[in-house]
Amino acid sequence: MQKHRKRTRGIFSLLWILCFAYLVFGAFSLRASAESDAPTSDPNGDIEWSEPSYEWASDNKSVTATRVNKNDPNQTESETVSATDTVSVYFCIYPFELLWTSASFDNPAFEVQTKTERTNIAYRHSMVQENSINSPTCERSGTLVSEKYCSLCEGERSVDQVYIPALGHLWDEGSITKQPTCEEFGIKTFVCERDNAHTKTEEIEKLPHTPGEPVTENKVRPTCEHPGYDETITHCEVCGTELDKVKTDIPATGHDWGEWQVVKEASENEEGREERVCKNDASHVETRPIPKTGSGKGSQAATGGKPSNPPSDPPSGDPSPEPVVDANPKQELDGPPEPEVPPAPSNHSKNHVPTGDESHSLVLFTLMLSSACMLGAIVYNRR
């Protein structure tokens, strides 16, 4: 309840303030209106003047302003000013209007006057031409616009447009913006003298390489069966680019064989084997067979208890046994073929001389077989 009373008091207070403001504003408005409606008086006195009257001259080139003292008609104030004319509305071929305007009066009570005069004079069109140009650029064409119209009535307008071709670029002598090297092209930049925003570039040829001293590289040594080679390469001293490469072939050295070595003794029933090794490359081994030493007991029985004739040396016309060469899987077989080497004569290929004593033939055969087995085991262990 108390809160409601405070709100009501506030509303009434606001209404009283508004009413008071309205009364004050009304009083000031009435006073201002009364001052504006009061007759004009001289600032130096209390003269009450009438409203000014204005009279134009017959040629409208001057205006005279006059005012009279209401209390004394014999007391007047007047002032004459000149006037100028301007065409208000032109009517080409038809009469037109003139607008006369007076100059300002010195007396602030007098106002500037205007007067419109309808003439009986008619003019023909007075045509004028205005040109506007849109200048051409290096890449864009321009235009020349000619507009014709009457300067009096602003009518009879016509527009002609002429295109002006583009000027084209006017390049300067150019400047090097990137120096060429023996690896990369250089760049020369040109700027248009008419518009420096327009540029173009040209490539400058690469510089020649500077050859250095030849260096021997990529050496490959020759082997017994394959040739070798080396390469002489010339590089550029600046960028290191390979300029020249000369390949020199080195022929294969060929095999340098050692002495034949028996690796398996021959027996009456089995051939032996001997081999020799290349001195340049121990992986190159050549082998050849050793013939059997002779026949066994069955052969003696067929000859009446006497040993058969041992195999003699092959006649000169018979071909010798072909040597067998161990193929090295790591070597390529595209080298030149090795010459065939005839087998060396074996000690076991000599003729056997019969002794006439055949009682110990079985013991002798057993001893020979045991010796061959022992020799084979020794050679196998050495390998």
Steps between C-alpha positions, in 0.01 A plus 500: 500500500778738591678416178185583300473840669857589412437412136182718493688794650770467236244507219329814636837674545588428136165639382555824696844542345363451148221751557747761631728449198205540264399830662856637478533397133163659416599828662822523301316409175242782554776751565689403185183521292421846637851624416474372143161665441609837637555778243854565381670776689819685449779365719595857581147600592140395531397566133233265373562424128262357242573195291758573222381542140711421193488660155680364192638729232351485151801307370503279811866584559440657844266468802402773751386406852297755712347506851294774681477604867150417613491794739650745250421429131753763391781293646607226253802274435589374151788315334565407136714201388584359159357178357637238262321268263540128439306277268243316705364283221622495142258418225702458183286614202242616757517804740689438821495634859750722682557493877604837654669498840583806705815560696498496880380813683709673762192551723429168666129577490503464120512155335647381168237510224446280190283549191417271204456660158349327200671627181383501141843398376560153359847348444620218282691213660846594612688170470808429706728195509661341805769238467596244761786259451570164664874475444634176352761291684762248395248217478156667499353723229356843586196696383430859392140602573365815329166631627310778317201689643330841498646735757166685530245225543744210560313304237592343169763281661718261297793283609785373280753245632838427338727215617872562547725196458722379787844659515697178544787440739817707497759274661822624655841342441438242773701395803636163609302379801659152515853420390539190279718207606614185323201317654216757485378765259516865599209748491489847345203722598360783286274780635253700289587872504133592463386287795758350736243245617544324164808276485629211291791259540742322267728204563877543487690201362697281740872560537735237350644237734860531622672161445726381780787253497408147381477248785523121466204332674301176499802271466419133432799261514524233233483132597617179338186471290344850495647829383508806722468871431540844652320830430655845467236762592512878462275713726405868500699694761198717587201265526664155488301385197657208311621638166696210345561131566763285324493124559825304457474120470766275663527148351461186716824372656443131416568200726840435653479130588709330768635143500269198480428347842354151554189525712383140454720199418383270224427130574436194291126559509472880529662794330692757697496879469756774502450880486683829467409846637528843332758720670297811428174372649489194724132449421596397146587125511562264209477119544576192286457123561772247571448162315438177695814305605389156355254203519440267804508117561245425236729636236789277616282190487405576144874500406582166657615625839725766359427863540366670196704755322470831675363789294771660304538863418247605243635517150608833372203517273241439781357806668590551864221515766315832512572702817199588714482857632297581813248768412503790745137609555618852587682545167323599181567260213516764233883523496729348236532118510812357660733288285487128561797363690590134441517287815835429649612139487406316814736279691233235509476479124831312459500134395487247779789254496387147601717334770372144454395480862123478509453350847488837665284675240198509729707653784651753260159600371372545856798718592456716189128547571571599863769747387261659251231541768748655745632739232146602408417567866813717539421705186138538612610628842737749334218638292 
